[in-house]
Amino acid sequence: MNIEIERKFLVKQLPPCIDSVIHIKQYYISNNKNMVQRLRIFNGEEAIISFKQKTSKLSKYEFEYHIPIEDANKMIEFMNDVPFINKKRHIIKIESIKWEVDEFLGQNKGLIIAEVELDNIKQIINIPNWVGNEVTEDNKYYNYNLALNPYILW
């Protein structure tokens, strides 16, 4: 079982110190009041299906499983009307902390959100100067909600 402890922040501008970039298409297969199921495609080459607890709390359950890319592509073919997001994930390591900075594309273009996973709820982190306001508890910034209510419509 995996418990994810994550904080989210708006980003003022992309930082200059990017270690790597991954293109992610994220499809939302099912959703209920407690959990969302998603299918992620990384760089068109790797696929992960996951189940993530829906809560605005810092800590939530997340279960992830690799599946063959061919299976993922076939699922997408059948699910041509499911909500999805498209983004570039910029990986940045600062003081042994990995920041994942999502630059949204398509209907969420212009929105950039940084996520940092913590080892525990009370972990203290240094906030880089390119990071803006914290939005951890603001549901409108959750990826699933961005798929349903894109940033360009705000």
C-alpha positions in Angstrom: 0.0 0.0 0.0 1.3 3.4 -0.9 0.4 6.6 1.0 1.2 9.8 -0.8 1.9 12.9 1.1 2.0 15.8 -1.4 1.9 19.6 -1.4 0.9 21.6 -4.5 1.9 25.2 -5.4 1.3 27.5 -8.3 4.5 28.4 -10.2 5.4 31.9 -11.2 7.7 30.8 -14.0 9.5 27.7 -15.1 12.8 27.4 -13.2 16.0 27.3 -15.2 17.4 24.2 -13.4 15.3 21.4 -15.0 16.8 17.9 -14.7 14.4 16.1 -17.1 11.1 16.4 -18.9 8.4 13.8 -19.4 5.3 14.2 -21.5 2.2 12.8 -19.8 -1.3 12.1 -21.1 -3.6 11.3 -18.2 -7.1 9.7 -18.8 -9.7 9.5 -16.1 -11.4 6.1 -16.4 -13.8 6.3 -13.4 -14.6 8.5 -10.5 -16.7 8.2 -7.4 -16.8 10.2 -4.2 -13.9 8.4 -2.6 -11.6 7.4 -5.5 -10.5 8.2 -9.0 -9.1 5.7 -11.5 -6.7 7.1 -14.1 -4.5 5.8 -16.9 -1.3 7.6 -17.6 0.9 7.4 -20.7 4.5 8.6 -20.3 6.3 9.8 -23.4 4.0 7.5 -25.5 6.1 4.5 -24.3 5.0 3.5 -20.7 1.6 3.1 -19.1 0.5 3.1 -15.5 -3.0 2.5 -14.2 -3.7 4.0 -10.8 -6.3 4.4 -8.2 -6.1 7.5 -6.0 -8.1 8.4 -2.9 -10.0 11.6 -3.3 -9.4 13.9 -0.4 -8.1 17.5 0.1 -5.9 16.2 2.9 -2.1 16.2 2.6 -2.0 12.4 2.9 -3.9 10.0 0.6 -3.8 6.4 -0.6 -2.5 5.8 -4.1 -2.1 2.4 -5.9 -0.2 2.2 -9.2 0.4 -0.6 -11.6 2.4 -0.8 -14.8 0.5 -2.2 -17.8 1.7 -2.9 -21.3 1.6 0.2 -23.6 -0.4 -1.8 -26.2 -3.1 -2.5 -23.6 -3.2 1.2 -22.6 -3.5 2.3 -26.2 -6.4 -0.1 -26.8 -8.2 1.1 -23.7 -7.8 4.7 -24.9 -9.3 3.7 -28.3 -12.4 2.4 -26.5 -12.6 5.4 -24.1 -12.5 8.2 -26.7 -14.9 10.4 -24.6 -13.3 10.2 -21.2 -11.8 13.4 -19.6 -8.0 13.7 -19.9 -5.2 16.2 -19.4 -2.0 16.7 -21.3 1.1 18.1 -19.6 4.8 18.3 -19.6 6.3 17.3 -16.3 9.6 19.0 -15.4 11.7 17.1 -12.8 13.8 19.3 -10.6 15.9 18.2 -7.6 16.8 20.7 -4.9 18.5 19.6 -1.7 17.5 16.0 -2.1 13.8 17.0 -2.7 12.3 16.1 -6.0 9.9 18.8 -7.4 7.5 17.8 -10.2 6.5 20.9 -12.1 3.6 20.3 -14.4 3.3 22.6 -17.4 -0.2 22.0 -18.6 -1.0 21.9 -22.3 -4.3 22.0 -24.4 -7.2 23.6 -22.6 -5.1 24.0 -19.4 -2.3 25.9 -21.2 -0.9 28.7 -19.1 -1.3 26.8 -15.8 1.9 25.6 -14.1 1.7 23.6 -10.8 4.6 22.3 -8.7 4.1 19.2 -6.6 6.5 17.9 -3.9 6.1 14.6 -2.2 7.0 14.5 1.5 8.3 11.7 3.7 5.9 12.8 6.5 3.2 15.4 7.1 5.4 17.7 9.3 8.4 17.7 6.9 9.8 21.2 6.4 10.8 22.2 2.9 12.5 25.3 1.5 10.3 26.9 -1.0 12.2 28.0 -4.2 11.7 31.6 -5.4 9.9 30.4 -8.6 7.1 28.9 -6.5 4.0 30.9 -5.7 0.9 30.3 -3.6 0.2 26.9 -2.1 -3.0 25.2 -3.6 -2.8 21.8 -1.8 -6.3 22.1 -0.4 -7.9 23.9 -3.4 -9.8 21.2 -5.4 -10.0 23.2 -8.6 -6.3 22.5 -9.1 -6.6 18.7 -8.9 -5.8 17.1 -12.2 -9.2 15.4 -12.4 -11.0 18.7 -11.9 -8.8 20.3 -14.5 -9.9 17.6 -17.0 -13.5 18.5 -16.3 -13.2 22.2 -15.9 -10.1 23.4 -17.8 -8.1 26.4 -16.9 -9.0 28.4 -20.0 -12.7 28.4 -18.8 -12.0 30.1 -15.5 
